[in-house]
Amino acid sequence: MQRSVGAGRSWPYRFRLHSHAGQPLAVGALSGQAGLVTETANTALIARAAALKLLEAALGGRSGLDDALNAAGQGRLSDQDRSFARAVVMATLRHLGPIDRALDTRLKKEPPKPSRDLLRLGLAQAFYLDTPAFAAVDTTVSLAPKPLRGLVNAVLRGVLRDGPISDDPEALAPPWLFARWQAAYGEEQARTIAASIALEPDTDITLRDPGDAELAAELEGEPLSSGSLRTAKRGDIVTWPGFADGRWWIQDAAAAIPARLLEAGSGQTALDLCAAPGGKTLQLAAAGAKVTALDRSAERLRRVTAGLKRTGLGAEVIATDAVKWVDQRTFDAVLLDAPCSATGTFRRHPDVLWNARPGDIASLAVAQADLLDSASHRVASGGRLVYSVCSLEPEEGEAQAKGFLASHPEFTLEPIAAGEGGAPSASLCPEGWLRILPHHAPGGLDGFFVARLRRAKA
Ligand SMILES: C[S@@+](CC[C@H](N)C(=O)[O-])C[C@H]1O[C@@H](n2cnc3c(N)ncnc32)[C@H](O)[C@@H]1O
């Protein structure tokens, strides 16, 4: 049970404080901060211990942060502790490059685990969340295993003394990815892309009924020219108006573009070949198409089924590998939103940048080419195929489209026109496809590649 013990922009949070009456301490006791009630100290440590676990999960592999956040949601953490832990981890991940640079100037060699993660969290609080330096130091040192406390204390105080960390855009991205963006988009755009890693985006929403102006107002949403709704609302989305009735779903403004470009509507059949977690399936179903949603992950498909149930929309859901799927049907419209490095999604998932490895891109490119070939066999005579990836890497986008067109003469590229599907004009490429970069719309959007192809009439 929680009870409020204070409010304001003060330690341990910069907002309302809660005690955790009767809750056992998750971590060791504080080293002793004069004037702090013990229960407040406990709260401070519980939230920060959770942040350490989240950061370790986030940097431990793909979808680590999402899974860990879900687990934290189901665990015994209070809402306040969970949101504080999340805020600390997101600030750490958004500034991980500059934080590590600052740490490396003070560390002679790599310290034993979990020192670096603790130091990263401490610095993120002090430099990016306005946590008082004494609180950041005391809680960080208290969380460290006893033999590491001296080292953590010395390094943290040293970096804090060195002064504010510089958020040079080049330092915000892993060097190998920044070099790729320089090569693909030039120095200036690479720096603009990287600079947006540090920015917290608002939440984008797709309305089941795009004309629902009343709901848009209730969600405090700003209608974007792309057709999505953007809100600065914070907090648990399940409590927002219209969520329980399934009148909207969360979907980045760029992620909503590929399904619109498919133009699948009433009386048409649509196949969503890599469907989970399902935002695009919901769009196709809401547009009136008869949808088949397929994904090889039965677990991820549960989110598709849950989304369909919540929104009252219908689709046939199939758990299988798209490449091995045995089915004779062809479809008027096929969407292949292929598995990819997801480097375009760093605004909401900054951990993807630090978990991606150079070798992933080459192996994903092979899988994407196989999936595109399989998708081509599912397109009816005269039908459309939209290929999309939330990646900034040309091997997963432009190179796939070029390779497909070269090996599938029965398909031609159907150029995307200005404004079509909500595409920002800056994203239109002379070839007729879209290269969406995070700075192509005010307030930002995810990075995507989208190409629309048409099968010749037999
Ligand atoms: C980028 S996500 C799709 C996102 C989804 N279209 C949406 O809008 O919510 C890629 C999906 O492809 C699935 N996938 C990967 N390889 C696959 C395959 N060979 N066959 C079917 N699905 C696959 C993954 O399980 C993952 O859910």
The ligand as an SDF file (V2000), in Angstrom:
LIG
                    3D

 27 29  0  0  0  0  0  0  0  0999 V2000
    8.8630   -5.0820  -38.1620 C   0  0  0  0  0  0  0  0  0  0  0  0
    7.9660   -6.3070  -37.3530 S   0  0  0  0  0  0  0  0  0  0  0  0
    6.3650   -6.0880  -38.0240 C   0  0  0  0  0  0  0  0  0  0  0  0
    5.5780   -4.9520  -37.4160 C   0  0  0  0  0  0  0  0  0  0  0  0
    4.1290   -4.9690  -37.8150 C   0  0  0  0  0  0  0  0  0  0  0  0
    3.9570   -4.9480  -39.2480 N   0  0  0  0  0  0  0  0  0  0  0  0
    3.3370   -3.8360  -37.2090 C   0  0  0  0  0  0  0  0  0  0  0  0
    3.0620   -2.8530  -37.8860 O   0  0  0  0  0  0  0  0  0  0  0  0
    2.9840   -3.9250  -36.0310 O   0  0  0  0  0  0  0  0  0  0  0  0
    8.5110   -7.7550  -38.1690 C   0  0  0  0  0  0  0  0  0  0  0  0
    7.7500   -9.0150  -37.8100 C   0  0  0  0  0  0  0  0  0  0  0  0
    8.1770  -10.0190  -38.7380 O   0  0  0  0  0  0  0  0  0  0  0  0
    8.0610  -11.2610  -38.1030 C   0  0  0  0  0  0  0  0  0  0  0  0
    8.8230  -12.2260  -38.9140 N   0  0  0  0  0  0  0  0  0  0  0  0
   10.1790  -12.3360  -39.0250 C   0  0  0  0  0  0  0  0  0  0  0  0
   10.4900  -13.2980  -39.9060 N   0  0  0  0  0  0  0  0  0  0  0  0
    9.3230  -13.8110  -40.3620 C   0  0  0  0  0  0  0  0  0  0  0  0
    8.9800  -14.8330  -41.2800 C   0  0  0  0  0  0  0  0  0  0  0  0
    9.9430  -15.5350  -41.9270 N   0  0  0  0  0  0  0  0  0  0  0  0
    7.6940  -15.1050  -41.4950 N   0  0  0  0  0  0  0  0  0  0  0  0
    6.7210  -14.4020  -40.8540 C   0  0  0  0  0  0  0  0  0  0  0  0
    6.9690  -13.4410  -39.9590 N   0  0  0  0  0  0  0  0  0  0  0  0
    8.2660  -13.1320  -39.7230 C   0  0  0  0  0  0  0  0  0  0  0  0
    8.5550  -11.0030  -36.7130 C   0  0  0  0  0  0  0  0  0  0  0  0
    8.0590  -11.9780  -35.8180 O   0  0  0  0  0  0  0  0  0  0  0  0
    8.0010   -9.5990  -36.4440 C   0  0  0  0  0  0  0  0  0  0  0  0
    6.7900   -9.6940  -35.7390 O   0  0  0  0  0  0  0  0  0  0  0  0
  1  2  1  0
  2  3  1  0
  2 10  1  0
  3  4  1  0
  4  5  1  0
  5  6  1  0
  5  7  1  0
  7  8  2  0
  7  9  1  0
 10 11  1  0
 11 12  1  0
 11 26  1  0
 12 13  1  0
 13 14  1  0
 13 24  1  0
 14 15  1  0
 14 23  1  0
 15 16  2  0
 16 17  1  0
 17 18  1  0
 17 23  2  0
 18 19  1  0
 18 20  2  0
 20 21  1  0
 21 22  2  0
 22 23  1  0
 24 25  1  0
 24 26  1  0
 26 27  1  0
M  CHG  2   2   1   9  -1
M  END
$$$$
